[in-house]
Amino acid sequence: MTDQKHPITPPPELVMQWFAERHHHQDYTKYPISQAARWGADQELEACSNFLERELWGWGEDLIGDLIEKLHADRRPEPKPLSLKEQALAALSEADQGLNESEWKQRSATIRRALESLPD
């Protein structure tokens, strides 16, 4: 049971949505937990941003905006793209999940590209 009085408790509807979506993800047992952790971290980041905005009021909108933008960039950096090796390993692990012909062609093309990039 969730404590809805705590400010960083996801609403029950969102939790149910994550459980419903879990079967579409490779590690479906951890998916709802990961989503809840991300949601909570996002709530905390937004609360920190709002706090800075309130406390630094009067310092200048540009300075405050830049500071909050830097905070967000530091705490939520852009994810780096997967390497070809990582893509191929993911494709290989997905191949065991009973893919249809179209899905298998996409995965096998990735694996082929990775193998072709290896030195002889």
C-alpha positions as CSV (number, residue, x, y, z in Angstrom):
1,M,0.0,0.0,0.0
2,T,1.3,3.4,-0.9
3,D,1.4,6.4,1.5
4,Q,-0.4,9.1,-0.5
5,K,0.6,11.7,2.1
6,H,4.2,11.6,1.1
7,P,4.9,14.2,-1.6
8,I,6.9,11.8,-3.8
9,T,4.4,8.9,-4.0
10,P,3.2,8.2,-7.5
11,P,-0.6,8.3,-8.0
12,P,-2.2,4.8,-8.1
13,E,-3.3,5.3,-11.7
14,L,0.3,5.8,-12.8
15,V,1.5,2.7,-10.9
16,M,-1.2,0.6,-12.6
17,Q,-0.1,2.0,-15.9
18,W,3.5,1.0,-15.3
19,F,2.4,-2.5,-14.3
20,A,0.3,-2.8,-17.5
21,E,3.2,-1.6,-19.7
22,R,5.8,-3.9,-18.1
23,H,5.3,-6.8,-20.5
24,H,6.5,-4.6,-23.4
25,H,10.0,-4.3,-21.9
26,Q,13.0,-6.6,-21.8
27,D,13.3,-6.6,-18.0
28,Y,9.6,-6.5,-17.2
29,T,10.1,-7.4,-13.5
30,K,12.1,-4.2,-12.9
31,Y,10.2,-1.9,-15.2
32,P,7.6,-0.6,-12.7
33,I,10.3,-0.1,-10.0
34,S,12.5,1.8,-12.5
35,Q,9.6,4.0,-13.6
36,A,8.7,4.8,-10.0
37,A,12.3,5.7,-9.2
38,R,12.5,8.0,-12.3
39,W,9.2,9.6,-11.5
40,G,10.3,10.3,-7.9
41,A,13.6,11.7,-9.0
42,D,11.9,13.9,-11.5
43,Q,9.5,15.2,-8.8
44,E,12.5,16.0,-6.6
45,L,14.4,17.8,-9.4
46,E,11.3,19.9,-10.1
47,A,10.9,20.7,-6.4
48,C,14.6,21.8,-6.2
49,S,14.1,23.9,-9.3
50,N,11.1,25.6,-7.8
51,F,13.0,26.2,-4.5
52,L,15.9,27.8,-6.4
53,E,13.5,30.0,-8.3
54,R,11.8,31.1,-5.1
55,E,15.0,31.7,-3.1
56,L,16.9,33.5,-5.8
57,W,14.0,35.7,-6.8
58,G,15.3,39.1,-7.5
59,W,18.7,37.9,-8.8
60,G,17.6,38.3,-12.4
61,E,15.5,35.9,-14.5
62,D,18.4,35.1,-16.8
63,L,20.7,34.1,-14.0
64,I,18.0,31.9,-12.3
65,G,17.0,30.4,-15.6
66,D,20.6,29.5,-16.5
67,L,21.2,28.0,-13.0
68,I,18.1,25.9,-13.2
69,E,19.0,24.8,-16.8
70,K,22.5,23.8,-15.6
71,L,21.0,21.9,-12.7
72,H,18.7,19.9,-15.1
73,A,21.6,19.3,-17.5
74,D,23.8,18.0,-14.7
75,R,21.1,15.8,-13.1
76,R,19.5,14.6,-16.4
77,P,22.4,14.3,-19.0
78,E,21.5,13.3,-22.5
79,P,21.9,9.5,-22.7
80,K,24.8,8.5,-25.0
81,P,23.8,6.3,-27.9
82,L,24.4,2.5,-27.6
83,S,27.6,1.3,-29.3
84,L,27.2,-1.1,-32.2
85,K,28.3,-3.9,-29.9
86,E,25.7,-3.0,-27.3
87,Q,23.0,-2.8,-30.1
88,A,24.0,-6.2,-31.4
89,L,23.9,-7.8,-27.9
90,A,20.5,-6.3,-27.3
91,A,19.3,-7.6,-30.7
92,L,20.6,-11.0,-29.9
93,S,18.9,-11.1,-26.5
94,E,15.6,-10.0,-28.1
95,A,15.9,-12.7,-30.8
96,D,15.0,-15.3,-28.1
97,Q,11.6,-13.7,-27.6
98,G,9.9,-15.2,-30.6
99,L,10.1,-12.3,-33.1
100,N,8.1,-12.2,-36.3
101,E,10.0,-12.1,-39.6
102,S,10.1,-8.3,-39.9
103,E,11.4,-7.9,-36.3
104,W,14.0,-10.6,-36.8
105,K,15.2,-8.9,-40.0
106,Q,15.9,-5.7,-38.1
107,R,17.7,-7.5,-35.3
108,S,19.8,-9.6,-37.7
109,A,20.8,-6.5,-39.7
110,T,22.2,-5.0,-36.5
111,I,24.0,-8.1,-35.6
112,R,25.4,-8.4,-39.2
113,R,26.7,-4.8,-39.1
114,A,28.4,-5.5,-35.8
115,L,30.1,-8.6,-37.1
116,E,31.2,-7.0,-40.3
117,S,32.8,-4.2,-38.3
118,L,35.1,-6.7,-36.5
119,P,38.6,-7.1,-37.9
120,D,39.4,-10.4,-39.6
